[in-house]
Amino acid sequence: MELSLIKPDRNIQSPFPGRIFFYEELESTMTQARALVASGDAGQGTIVQAGTQSAGRGRIPGRKWESGQGQNLLFTILIERKSLKIPISVFPLAAGLAVSLALEELRIPCSIKWPNDILCGEKKICGILCETAGSFLSAGIGLNCNQERFPGGLKRPPTSIFMETGRESPPSILLETLLPHLHSVLTMENWHAEIERRLYGMGRMAILSEGAADSGGEKRVRISGIGGQGELMVEGADGARSAVFTGEILYDQS
């Protein structure tokens, strides 16, 4: 794909010193951000934004992130590891907290679904993918702004800011709203309380998949919070607490 670097529809003010690269279409903002790191053109807070992606991806291999042209906020931001005051393992949840704070500015109640989704009620409005790239951490964020129709067969029903409020939200304005929150959460001292207060499923029963359960099989637990390194804390039937660092979590209404 031939990349076309264009100007965004407005001058975006960012608290980060890095440049904002805007493309009408990319295969993936994460892939292009990694290319900037490799070429030496990346710095603290460098942002790669796209109007649409042809190969956007999620945390689970094989899952694609599909978005209509110009309808949603699709970007990756690069953060220098040395600039973080929070544990690196908390970075995905901190990015989720920043998105939550931005949505709350719009009076859209939401929750942080461990480890990397933002939900409105039971519907997904935002997905986050975090990876390492040299001396940087990269956060790929896909926030549904104005999209009303989505592909079928999605694991969780989606929603968008327009569907929740009835108001159109230009992606560039949403980016400008989000960036100050992202800047602040990277050095936030009370990140644990702020994330836990918004934690989806807090106190509810859930089933850990084989990859998440330490026993190797599925396990029924109660969600009890977030640990000091961003791990999900759960309680078993015997009341014993344990930590979940990876895997899929299935929630019920108990």
N, C-alpha and C positions, 0 to 999 in steps of 0.2 A: 504494500500500500504506500502510495506517495503521500508524505505528510504535508499538510498545508497549515503553516503557522499563521494565524490571523489575530487581529485585535479583538478583544472582548467587546461586548456592546456598551460597556461603560468602564471608566477608570476605577478599579477596585482598590480600596485602601486596605492595606494589610499591616498588622503589627510586626510581621516578620520581615527581615531584610531581603529575603530571596525574591527572585523574579517570578512572575506568573507567566507561564507559557500556555496559550489557548489555541486549541486545534478544533476545527469543525468536526473532524472524525479521526479516531484512533482505533487501533486494535484493542489497546488497553493503556490506561493512564499509568498503571503500575509498571508496565513494560517500558514505556517511554521515560518515566522517571528514572528507572534503573539505567537506561542508556545515557541520560544526562550525568548520572553519577560516574559512569565509566569514562565519559568524555571529559570529565573535570568541569562541567558547566553547571554543577549543582552547588547550592549553598544552603545555609540554615533557612528553612521555610520556603524553599523553592516549591512551586506549585505547578502541576501539569493538569489542566482542565480540558475536557472535551465536550463537544455538543452531543456526540454519541460514540459508542464503542461497538466494534464488530466482534470483539472477543473478550468482553468483560468477564471476570471470573469471581467466584466466591471462595470461601475458606475450604470447602469440601471439594476435592478434585472432581472435575466433570460438571460441576454446577456453573451455569453461565448467568451473567447479569445482563438482562436485556432492557433497553431503554429507547424510547422514541427520540428522534432528532430534536434537540433543543428543549426537551420537556423537563429534564431532571438535572440535578447538580451532580456531576461526575468529575471527581478530581483525586489526585494523589498529592500529598504533601510530604516533603522530606525534612526530617528533624535530626539534628546532630545528636548522637548518643550522649556526648559529654554535656549537653545542655540540660538534660533531664534531671529533675530533683526527685522524681518519683521512681520506683523500681521499673526497670525496663519491661518486666513481665506484666506490669499494670497498663502499659501503653495502649493496648486495644480498648480496655475499659475506660481509660481516660478520654480517648477519642470519642467513645460513646457518650460519656458524660458531657463533653463539649456539644455534641449534636443535641442531646437532651435539653441543655440549657438554652440553645438557640431556638428549639421548638417551643420551649416554655415562654420565651419572649413573644412568640406568636399565639400564646394561650392555647397551645396544643399539648394536652397531658400525654405523657409517654413513659415508657419504662425501658430499662437496659436489660436485655436478655443475654445472659452469659453465654459465650464470651464476646459476641461481636455484632449483635443485632439490636435495633431500636424498634419497639412496638408501640402502636397506638391501640390500646385494648388488646385484642388477640391478633391484630394485623400488622404486618411488617411494613415499615415506612423507610427504613434505612439499613444498609448492610455495610460492614467495615472489614477490610482485609489488611492486616499488618504483617510486614516482612522486614528483613534486614537487607540493606544495600550498602556494602562497604562500611564506612564509618557512620552511616545514616540509618535511621528507622524510617520506613515509609508506611503511611496510612492511606489506603485507598478507600474513599468514601463515596457511596452511591445513595443519594437522598432523593426520594420521589417527590417531585414538586407539583407538576401539572398533569401528569399522566393519569388517564382514567381507565384505559383498557390495558390489560396485561395478558401475557401468554397463559394458556391453561396448564394444568398439571403441576403448579407450584406447590411446594410442601406446606407453605403457610400462606393464607390469603393476603395479598398486598393492599396497601392504601397509599395515598399521597396527601400532600398538604391541601391541594384543591379539593380532594374528596372529603377531607375532614372539616374544611372551613368554607368551601364554596368560593374561595378567593384565589386568583392566579398569583403565583410567586415567582418572579424571574430568578433563575438560578444564580445569576451574578449578585443579586441583592442578598440571596440566602448565603452565598459564600462570604460576603462582607459581614453579615451578621454572625456567622459561625467562627470566623478566624480569631476574633478577640477572645472568645471562650476557649478555643483550642490553645491559644497562647497562654492563657491563665492556668488551665488545668495541668500543664506540664510541670509546673512548679507548686501546685496546690498542696498545702499541708494537710488539709482535712478531706483529701480525696476519698478516703475509705468510707467515711460517714455519708458523703454526698452520693457515692455510687450505691452503697447499700440501701440508702433511702429510696432509690429508684429501681432497685433490683426486682426484675420480673420473677414471680413465683415465690417470693419470700414467704416462708411458713407453709408453703404448699407441698403436696406430695409429688414426687417425680420418679421416673424410672431411668437409671443409668444404663447406657448401652454397654456392650461388651468392652469397648475401648475405654470407657470411663470407669467402670467398676473394677476395683482392685482384685475381686475374686475371679475375674475373667468372664463372668456371665452377667446377665441383667440383674439389677439390684434395685429394690424399692426403697426410697429414702425421702426425707423431708429437707427442703432447702432452708439452710439456717444462716447464710450470709456469705461474705467475701473475706478471704484470708489476706494476710499482709503482703503477699506476692501476686494478688489478683486471682488466686485459685477460688473455686466454688466450694463452700463449706456445706456439708450435708450431715444429717443425723440418721443413723440406722434404726431399725426397730428396737434395738436394745438401748437407744439413747446415746450411743457412742458417736462422737464426731469424727469425720474424716475429710480429707481434701481431695478435690477432683481437679486435675490440671489439664485434661484433654478429653475429647470424646463428645458424643451426642447425648443430650438430655431431653427426655420426653416428659411433659408435664400433664397432670390431670387436675380436676377441679376439687379434689378432696380437701 
